[in-house]
Amino acid sequence: MVQAVQHVRHTTANSDLYLGKSGEFTYDIERDEIRTHDGSTTGGHSVMRADASNATVSLGTLPTNDTQTLVRDPSDTSKLMRIDVGSVATATTRVLFMPDSDVNLGSDFATAAHTHTGVYQPLDAVLTATTASFLTTDETKLDAIENNATADQTASEILTLLLTVDGAGSGLDADLLDGNSSAAFALAAHNHSGVYEPADGTLLKDADIGSTVQAYDATLLSLASLGTAADKLIYTTGVDTWAESAITAAGRAILDDADATAQLATLGTGNFATANYIDSADVLLAFNGFKKLTAAEYTTELAGGLLANTFYFVV
């Protein structure tokens, strides 16, 4: 007669605390699993069921063989799935990103045997870079180009096309001068009648000369032709004719004196200029000597500054 053998049974909590003998089997009545014991591991070792429903896989126990089954259909254990990483480069990790939604590999992705219909542009690096740099406004401009438009016209062909829209109102810069069309200008043969002047009254008229602007003057023209430099004075050499001459600071000091007395004071003549008589003390203290000069020499001496306490004889 067949007799049933029952092994030690525990709840999950008690099973985790139980230290069984080597070779002993116990049963976890909550997780519906068998645990084997080796006499030293508390809780023992869970035995994976055929459907692997009680198993968890950690990173440390990932399969290292492309033929390792990762997923089995619990209702049909003959249905398996594995991942083949044989094509991944050495020392490279490839990541499969999952979207935050359900994905059906059968309907959401095309198979390798899928055939595309229509016309497709082959992958091109230049086209890819160009497309990435296009703004929406650029695409709108391209959409506005008429069909069959070409960019290979010669200069002559372009000119021919421009001439078809040439003229006032065309909007072409070639038809405008400072924003005005040819209708705003007169031809060279145009004959004006009457008197014209700017609307703001800036046109110079005959009545303005000598009134609001300087009339022509020969003296002013002669003066305008002279150069300018330090220590110069101007003098006439003829009618409406002017020239320059040098003048020193000493000469200017005499010329700007109001009278002869002031000029003598500038010359430093002392008692010789104001006294009624000259005594010997004045002569000894102030007299500096005599100078005999021609009129031309005296003029030059005067311009350069006369010596103090000196008698000048002009002959």
C-alpha positions in Angstrom: 0.0 0.0 0.0 1.3 3.5 -0.9 1.7 5.8 2.0 1.9 9.6 1.7 5.0 11.3 3.2 4.7 14.8 4.5 7.7 17.0 5.0 8.1 19.8 7.5 5.9 22.7 6.6 6.2 26.4 7.6 4.9 29.8 6.7 7.3 32.0 4.8 8.4 33.9 7.9 9.1 30.6 9.8 10.8 29.1 6.8 13.2 32.0 6.6 14.2 31.3 10.3 14.4 27.5 10.0 17.8 25.9 10.0 17.4 22.4 8.5 19.8 19.5 8.5 21.9 18.7 5.5 19.7 17.0 2.8 16.5 18.0 4.5 13.5 19.3 2.5 10.9 21.7 3.8 7.8 23.2 2.3 6.8 27.0 2.3 3.1 26.9 2.4 2.7 30.6 1.5 5.0 30.8 -1.4 4.2 27.2 -2.5 7.8 26.3 -2.9 10.3 23.7 -1.7 13.5 24.6 0.2 16.6 22.5 0.5 18.9 22.7 3.5 22.6 22.2 4.0 22.7 22.3 7.8 24.4 25.8 7.8 22.2 28.2 5.9 19.2 29.6 7.8 16.1 29.5 5.7 17.6 27.1 3.2 17.6 27.5 -0.6 14.4 27.9 -2.6 13.9 25.5 -5.5 12.7 27.3 -8.7 9.5 26.0 -10.1 9.3 24.9 -13.7 7.6 28.1 -14.8 10.2 30.2 -12.8 7.3 32.2 -11.3 9.0 32.2 -7.9 12.5 33.3 -9.3 14.1 36.7 -9.4 17.2 37.6 -11.4 19.8 40.0 -10.0 22.5 41.8 -12.0 25.0 39.5 -10.4 23.3 36.4 -11.9 22.6 37.6 -15.4 23.1 34.9 -18.0 26.4 35.0 -19.9 25.3 32.8 -22.8 23.3 34.0 -25.8 21.4 30.7 -25.8 20.3 31.3 -22.2 16.5 31.6 -22.0 15.3 34.8 -20.3 11.6 34.5 -20.6 9.3 31.5 -20.8 5.5 31.5 -21.5 3.9 30.3 -18.3 1.0 28.8 -20.3 3.2 27.1 -22.9 6.8 26.4 -21.6 7.9 25.7 -25.2 7.6 29.4 -25.9 11.0 31.0 -25.1 12.7 34.3 -25.6 16.4 35.2 -25.5 18.5 38.2 -26.4 21.5 37.7 -28.7 24.3 40.3 -28.0 26.9 38.7 -30.2 27.0 41.7 -32.6 27.8 44.2 -29.8 31.4 45.5 -30.0 33.8 44.3 -27.3 33.7 46.3 -24.0 30.6 48.1 -25.2 27.2 48.4 -23.4 24.1 48.8 -25.5 21.0 50.1 -23.8 17.5 49.2 -24.8 15.3 52.1 -23.8 11.7 51.3 -23.1 9.0 54.1 -23.6 6.5 54.8 -20.9 3.9 52.8 -22.8 3.2 49.3 -24.1 5.1 48.2 -27.1 4.2 45.5 -29.5 7.2 44.3 -31.4 5.1 42.7 -34.0 3.0 45.7 -35.0 4.9 48.7 -33.8 8.1 47.9 -35.7 8.9 46.8 -39.2 10.7 43.5 -39.9 13.9 43.2 -41.9 11.9 41.9 -44.8 9.6 44.9 -44.8 9.4 46.7 -48.2 9.0 50.4 -48.4 6.8 51.9 -51.2 7.3 55.3 -52.7 10.5 57.3 -53.3 13.0 57.8 -50.5 16.1 59.9 -50.3 19.3 57.9 -49.4 21.0 59.0 -46.2 23.4 61.8 -46.8 25.5 63.6 -44.2 25.2 67.0 -46.0 21.5 66.8 -46.3 21.2 65.7 -42.6 23.3 68.7 -41.5 21.4 71.1 -43.7 18.0 69.9 -42.5 19.1 70.2 -38.9 20.0 73.9 -39.4 16.8 74.8 -41.2 14.3 77.0 -39.3 10.6 77.0 -39.9 10.9 80.3 -41.7 13.4 78.8 -44.1 11.1 75.9 -44.9 8.3 78.4 -45.5 10.4 80.3 -48.0 11.2 77.0 -49.9 7.6 76.1 -49.9 6.9 79.4 -51.7 9.2 78.7 -54.6 7.2 77.8 -57.7 7.4 74.4 -59.3 10.2 73.8 -61.9 12.1 76.9 -60.7 15.8 76.6 -61.6 18.9 78.3 -60.3 21.1 77.9 -63.4 20.1 81.0 -65.4 22.8 83.0 -67.0 23.2 86.7 -66.4 21.7 87.4 -69.8 18.7 85.2 -69.0 18.1 86.9 -65.7 18.3 90.4 -67.4 15.8 89.3 -70.0 13.4 88.3 -67.2 14.0 91.6 -65.4 13.2 93.7 -68.4 9.8 92.2 -68.6 8.9 93.9 -65.4 11.0 97.0 -65.9 9.6 100.5 -65.4 7.9 102.7 -62.9 6.0 100.7 -60.3 8.1 97.5 -60.8 9.6 97.9 -57.3 13.1 97.1 -58.6 16.0 99.1 -57.2 17.3 99.5 -60.7 14.3 101.7 -61.6 14.7 103.9 -58.5 17.0 106.8 -57.6 17.0 107.5 -53.9 13.7 105.7 -53.8 12.1 107.8 -56.6 11.1 106.5 -60.0 12.1 108.2 -63.3 8.9 110.2 -63.3 10.2 112.3 -60.4 13.1 113.7 -62.5 13.3 116.0 -65.5 15.2 115.2 -68.7 18.4 117.1 -69.6 16.5 118.9 -72.4 13.8 120.1 -70.1 13.4 123.9 -70.1 12.4 125.5 -66.8 10.4 128.6 -66.8 9.9 130.9 -63.9 11.8 131.2 -60.6 12.4 128.1 -58.5 13.8 127.8 -55.0 13.8 125.2 -52.2 10.6 125.1 -50.1 12.7 125.9 -47.0 14.1 129.2 -48.5 17.8 128.0 -48.4 18.5 129.1 -52.0 20.9 132.0 -52.2 19.5 135.1 -54.0 21.0 138.3 -55.3 19.4 140.3 -52.5 21.3 138.2 -49.9 24.7 139.3 -51.2 26.0 142.1 -49.0 23.1 141.6 -46.7 23.2 138.2 -45.1 26.4 136.9 -46.9 29.7 138.7 -47.5 30.1 140.2 -51.0 33.4 139.8 -52.9 36.1 142.2 -51.7 39.7 142.5 -53.1 41.1 143.5 -49.7 39.5 140.4 -48.0 40.8 138.2 -50.8 44.4 139.6 -50.3 44.2 139.1 -46.5 42.9 135.6 -47.0 45.9 134.6 -49.0 48.4 135.5 -46.2 49.8 132.8 -44.1 49.5 132.9 -40.3 52.4 132.6 -37.8 53.6 133.9 -34.5 55.2 137.4 -34.3 53.8 138.8 -37.6 52.0 142.0 -38.5 50.3 143.0 -41.7 50.8 146.2 -43.8 49.7 147.4 -47.2 52.0 147.4 -50.2 49.5 148.8 -52.6 45.7 149.2 -53.2 43.9 146.2 -51.8 47.3 144.4 -51.4 48.6 143.2 -48.1 51.9 141.7 -46.9 53.3 140.4 -43.6 56.3 141.5 -41.6 58.0 140.2 -38.4 57.5 142.0 -35.1 59.0 141.1 -31.8 57.5 141.2 -28.4 59.7 144.3 -27.6 58.4 146.1 -30.7 54.8 145.3 -29.8 55.5 146.7 -26.2 56.4 150.1 -27.8 53.6 150.1 -30.3 50.9 149.6 -27.8 51.9 152.6 -25.6 49.4 155.4 -25.6 52.0 158.3 -26.0 55.7 159.2 -26.2 56.0 159.4 -22.4 54.8 155.8 -22.1 57.1 154.7 -24.9 60.1 156.4 -23.1 59.2 154.6 -19.9 59.0 151.3 -21.9 62.5 152.1 -23.3 63.8 152.7 -19.7 65.4 156.1 -20.4 64.9 157.3 -16.8 65.9 161.0 -16.1 67.0 161.4 -19.7 63.4 161.4 -20.8 61.8 163.7 -18.1 64.5 165.9 -16.5 65.2 169.5 -17.5 68.9 169.0 -17.1 71.3 166.1 -16.7 73.9 166.2 -14.0 77.1 164.2 -13.9 75.7 161.6 -11.6 72.9 160.8 -14.1 75.5 160.5 -16.8 77.8 158.2 -14.9 75.0 156.0 -13.6 72.7 155.8 -16.6 74.6 156.7 -19.7 75.3 153.6 -21.8 76.8 155.1 -25.0 76.1 156.6 -28.4 74.9 154.9 -31.6 75.0 156.5 -35.0 72.5 154.9 -37.4 70.9 155.6 -40.8 67.1 155.9 -40.9 66.7 152.3 -42.2 69.0 151.0 -39.5 67.1 152.9 -36.8 63.8 151.4 -38.1 65.3 147.9 -37.8 66.7 148.7 -34.4 63.4 150.2 -33.2 61.5 147.0 -34.3 64.0 144.9 -32.4 64.0 147.0 -29.3 66.2 150.0 -28.5 69.0 149.7 -25.9 68.3 151.4 -22.6 70.4 154.5 -21.6 71.8 154.9 -25.1 71.8 157.9 -27.4 70.9 157.3 -31.0 72.0 159.7 -33.8 70.1 159.2 -37.0 71.9 160.6 -40.1 
